[in-house]
Amino acid sequence: MKTYKKELLNEAANQLPPPAMPAFKEVLLFWLKLGFISFGGPAGQIAIMHEFVVEKKRWLSDAKFLHALNYCMLLPGPEAQQLATYIGWLLHGVRGGLAAGILFVLPSVFILLGLSMAYVSYGSIPWVSALFYGLKPAVVAIVLLALLKIGKKSLKSVLHYLLALASFLAIYFLNIPFPYIIICAILLAVLARQLFPKLLHPEAQPYTVAGDVEASAYLVQGTTGETEVLLKPMQLLWRGVMVVVLWLSPFLLFYLFSQDFIFWKTLSFFFTKAALVTFGGAYAVLPYVAQVAVEDFNWLSRLQMIDGLSLGETTPGPLIMVLVFVGFMAGYNQYGGSLLMGAVGLATTTFFTFLPCFLFILVGGPLIERTQHNTWVKSILGVVTAAVVGVVLNLAVYFGSAVVLRQGREPDWLALAWVLVSVLAMYRFKIGMITWIAISAVAGLAAYLVQLLPG
């Protein structure tokens, strides 16, 4: 019966006329539009791409889409942005990958630049501060829900639970840097793979999206990306060299034209390192950024970090864009409140955060297209994701204590209550994150106005 059904689906697929080769301009307009409407986190962004690229336009088959997605989910960095880059590369080669990856984040870069400038210019105004007072507990709730979601997906064995607990204890009590935790998790995973392979559950199900349209999908033949699968090793090496040259270029510019080269070198190295260890999404790297940028470099305060996360949640694009707010605050504070240098910090952070993503796709894509899904790698990365759960728990505690405890370490009962209300609203009643952020801002303003009432 299954064989007969499959044959019918294949026959129906063969009756569909192949879609026309998409023009570069047509694809370009889609990526530009996506950059402005990609709210809802990676799940929403991936769903939008699947609906348009697979179901509506049939540029890619469902299998090809999922193959690209599974690879991107194994990489450090924002998987939705890397998936867009991968699809752009498949359709139009290097120029397609660059266009897709850049346009996916460019609108949110300019939006966050404007919001960051408004934040430092007007954030101290009482009613604006009241808006952020309402936002902070909602952000803590969002982190808690992210912890729940990642935990349900990642913790599949006793080993995973123990590793999550160990990573939390390591980063919270021992202040062990996030990259070291990731390295130890990988080493432990390799060891466990050799000694206790059943503990790793390599048979984990791949990411799926609603609406399997494999029978009607068609991969456009003869595209630049498909022919690039046959690239020679020297061509791939040349691309890697070009990425390294691009990475070094800002250092030369800062050395020649900046009076504070040490600061810019530190900023550039820090966000490059952050980009390379972002396994598990933005929530995984935020504790590391907060630990270093706030506690070690004093580029911004803990509460400002939470404000930046709330700004990042309200903009399109990947959540990792919150890092560019940190870069803005670093440049702004380093140069005595200069908006211009804050903008330079934001641009620098954007460059070093997303450059590795293009390296992974434009160099790794041609290699991964020659392979099938690697269960060994997936099982290793499953252990890494389990460690990330403990790191995200640390982030929840870190942000939560800053929000619900006043400077005198007394509890802020109103903030704590709003954290609980926010969790209930978004988890139990499924109120959208963007909608609840708006409600929380209004609630903070209302609480401020109530305090102004006489008596």
N, C-alpha and C positions, 0 to 999 in steps of 0.2 A: 504493500500500500504506500509506504513511504517513498519507494523507488518510483512508483507510478506518479505520485504527486510531484516529485522532483522533476520528472520528465516533463510534466505539464507546465511547471514553472519555467523550465528552460525553453520550452517551445514558445511560451508567451513572451519570454524575453527576446527570443530570436525574431518575433514578429514586430517588435518595436524598432522603428528606424533609429539608427545611431544619431546621437546629438551632434550638432555642428561643432567644429573646433571653436572653443570660446576665444573671442578676440581679447587681446591683452587689456584694452580699454574697458571692456565689459567686466572682466575680473577685477580690474583696478577699482572700478566704481563700487563693487560689492565690498571689497576690503575697506574702502573709505567709509561706507555706510556702517559696516560692522564695528568700526572703531568708535562710532558715536552711540550705538545701541547695545553694546556688549555688556549690559548689566547682568547681575545675578550670579556672578562667580563663574568658575570654569565649567560647571555643569550646564548652566544656561548658555554660555558662549559656545560650547561644543554642540549643544542641541541646535542652536541657530545655524551653525555651519553645516551640520548634518542635513537639516531640513532643506537648505538652499542648494548645497553642492551635490548631495546624493539624491534626495527625493525630487526636488523641483527641476534642477538643471541636468542631473545625471552626468555630471562631469567625472565623477568617480563612482566605482561600485562600493557597496556597503563593506565588502571584505577588504578592499583597498583602504577605505576610510579607517576601519578598525585596526588594520595592520599599522597604519601611520600613527594612530592614537596610542596603541599599546607601546610603540617605541617611545613616543613623546612622554608617556607617563613613567617611563623608566629613567628619564633624564632629570638632572637638577634644573630648576627654573620653572616658569609658568607653562604648564602643559598646553593650555588653550592657545597662547601666543605661538608656541613652537609648532602646534598642529597647523595653525594658519600658515606659518612659514613653510611647513612641509608640503601642504596642499598647493601653495603658490609655486613652490619649486617643481612639484610634479607636473603642473600645468604649463609653466613657462620658464623653467630653469632658474638660473641665478637671479635674473631680474624679477621673476615672479615671486621667488622666495623673499627677496629683499623688500619688494613692494608690500607683500602681505604682512610680513613681520613688523615693518615700520609703521604702516597705516593702522595696524591693530592697536598700537600704543600711542601714536602721535596725538590724537585728540585728547586723551586723558592727560598727557604731559602738559598741554597748554591749559587745560581746565585746572589741573592741580597747581600750576604756576600761578594762575589768577587767584585761586582759593588760598594759596600759601601767602601771597602778598596781602590779601585782605585779612588773613588771620593775624599776621604780625602787625598790621596797621590798625586794626580795629578790635582785635581779640580782647583787649583790656577794658573795653566799654562794658559796663555792667550787664546790659541786656544781651550782648553777644556772649559774654561769659556764661550767662544763664542758659543760653542755647546749648553750649558745650557741657554744662552741668547735667542737662538731660541726656545728652548723647553718650557720655562716658559709661553709665551703667548699661546702656543698650549694647555698647561695644563689648563689654565684659560678657554679656549674655551671648553675643555672637561668637566669641571665642569659646565659651563653654559648649555651645552647640556644635562648633567645628570639632572640638575635642570628642564629643559623643559620636559624631559622624565618622571621623577618622578611626576612632577606637573600634567601632562596630565592624568596620571594613578590614582593619589590620590585625586585630588581636584574635588569632585563630588557634593558638596552642598555649600550653603552660609556658613554653619558652618565650613566646611573644609577650605575655603578661609580665613575666619576670624581667624581661629586658626593658619594657616600658617603665616599670617601677625603678629599675636601676638607673635608667637615664634621667628620671626625675630627681632622684636622690643626688646623682652626680652633679647636675647643673644647678639645683636649688641650694643644696647644703655645701657642696664642695667647690662650686663656681668653676667647674670644668668647662672649658669652651666647647661650643656646639660642634665645630669641625672634628675635635678629638673624639667626641661621642660617636659621630658618624663613622670615623675610621675604625674605632673599636667594634662597632656593630657589624661592619663589613667583615672584619677579621673573625669575629665570633660566628658569623653566618657561614663563612667558608669552612671553618672548623666543624660546625654542626652539620653542614652538608656532607662532609666526609664521614662523620661518626654516627650521626642520628638524622638521616635524610628525611624520615617520616615526620619529624617535628616541624619541618618548614612548610609543609602543605604546598608544594609547587603546582598543584592542580588548581590553584585559585582561578576563578572565572574571570575572563576578560571583561573590560568595560563594554557595556551594551547601551544602545540607544533605542528609543521607541520607534517602531515601524521598520521592520526588516524588508527592504525593497531590493534585495539582491537580484530578484528576477527581472526587475525593470531598470537596473542600473547598468551603466556602460562606461568603461574607462576609455576616455578619448585616446585613440592611438596616434602615435607619431608625435607626441608632445615632447618638448625639450627635456622635461624632467625624466621621462622614461628612457630616452636615449642616453642620459647622463649616468644611468646605472652602469654603463660600460666604461666609465671613466678609468683611465690608467692611474696606477699608484702615484706617478709623478705629478699628474694633474691634481689629485687630491692633496698631495703634499704642498703644492704651490698655493692652493687655497688656504691651507693651514698657515703657511708663511705670511700670506696677505693679512690674515686675521691678526697675527702677532704684530705685524707692522702697524696696523690700525690701532692695536692696543697700546703700542709704544708712542704713537704720535702725540697724544695729549701731554705725556710726560715732557716731551721736547718743548712743546708750546709753553707749558707752565715754567719750565726751567729758563726759557728765554725771556718771558714777558711777565712773570709773577715775582713779587717781592717776598712771597712766603711759599717757596717751593715745597718745604717739608710738609706743610698742611695739605697741599693738593696731592702730594705723593701718598700721604697717609690715607686720605679720602679715597683715592683711586684704588690702592691696594686693598683697602677694607671692603669696598663694594664689589671688587672682582672676586675676592674670597667668598663674600656672601652669596654671589651668584652661583658659584661652583659647588656650594653645599646646600642648596635649596631643595633637598629631597623632601617630598611630602607637602609641597606648596608653601605659600607665603607665611602661613601660621607657624611653620616649622622654623623659618629663618628669623622671624620677628624676635624671639627670645635672644638669639645671638646678637642681633642688631641692637636691641635694647640694652643687653649686658655690656656691650662695648661702647656704642655711641653715647649712651646715657651715663653709665657708671664710670667708664674709663676715660673717654674723650671729653665728656661734658658738652657735647654739641647741642643738646637740648635736655629738657627735664622729662621725668617719667610721665607727668600729666600731659606735656606737650606731645609725647610719643602717642599717647592714647588719642589725643585730638587729631593727630595725623592719621591714625588708623580710621577714625570716624570720617575724616575727609576722603580717605581712599575708598571707603565702603560706598560713598555716595557718587562716585565717578565711574564711567565706563572703563573697560580695560581690565587687565589682571590686577589682583589685590596687591601684588608685589610692588605696584606703583607707589605704595606708601613709603617705600625706601627713598623715592625722589623727594618727598617732603623732608625726610631726615637730612638729605643732602642740601636742600634749600636752607634749613635751619642751621646747618653747620657753617655754610658760607655766610649766611646772614649774621650769625653771632660772632664768627671769627673776625669779621671786618666791621664790627661796631654798628650793626644795624643797617648794612647796605643792602638794599633791594637788588641792586645789580649783581653783587657778588653772591647773593642768595640764588639768583637765577642761574649764575654760572655753576654754582654747586649743584643745583637741580639738574642742569644739562649734563654735567660731568657724571653724576650718579646714574642718570638714564643711560648714558653711553656704556659705562662699565657694567651695569646690571644686565643689559640685553645683548651686548656683543657676544658673550659665550653662547647664547641661544642660536645665533646664526652659524657659529662654528659647528655646533652639534648637528644642525640640519644640513648645511651645505657640504660638510665633509662627511658626516656620519650617514646622511640619507642614502647616498649611492652605495654604501656598504651594507646598510640594513636592508635595502631592497633586494639584495641577493640572498637573504637568509629568511628562515621561518622563525616563528616565535621561539625564543630560547627560554625553556622552563627553568634552566639552571640560574640564569640571570634574574628571572622573575622571583625565584625563591630567595635569592640573596637580597634583592631589593625589598622583599616582604619583611625581612628582619630589620632592615633600615627603617622602614615605615613604622614598625612597632616601636623602635627607639624614638621616633618622632612623636609618638603619642605622649611619652613622658615629657618631652620637651614642650609640647603644646600645653600640657598640664601645668608646667612651670610658668608659661606665659599667662595662663588664666589666673594663677595665684599672684603673679607679679602685678598684673593689671588690676586684679580684684582688690588687692590690699591697698593700692594707690587710690582707688575710687571709694571704697567703703570705709576706709580709716582716715580720719583727719590727721593733721600734722601732730597733734597731741596724742595720736594713737587711739583716740576715742572713736567708736563706731558712728558712721553717718547712716542712721536708720532709714532715712528717706532714700538714699542711694542704694542701700542694700535691698530695700523693698522693690525698687524699680528694676534691679537686676532680676529678681525672682519673677516679677510681672512680665518682664521682657522675655525670659525663658519660656514662660507659660504661653505668652501670646504667639511667639514664633514657632514653638515646638508643638503645643497642643492645638492651637487654633489656626496654625499655618498662615499667619499674617506675613506678608512679604517683607523681606529685610529692608528694602528701600522705604516702603510705607511705614514700617515701625521706626526707622531712624527719624523720619519726618515727625511722627507722633511724639517721639521722645524729645526732640528739640522743642516742640510746642509745649510739652509738659514741663520742661526745664524753665521755659519763659513764664509759664503760668505760675510755677512755684515762686519765681522771683517777684512777680507782680503781687502775689498774695502777701509776701513779706512786706511790701510797701504799703499795704492797707493800714489805716490808722487803727490802733487798739489791737 
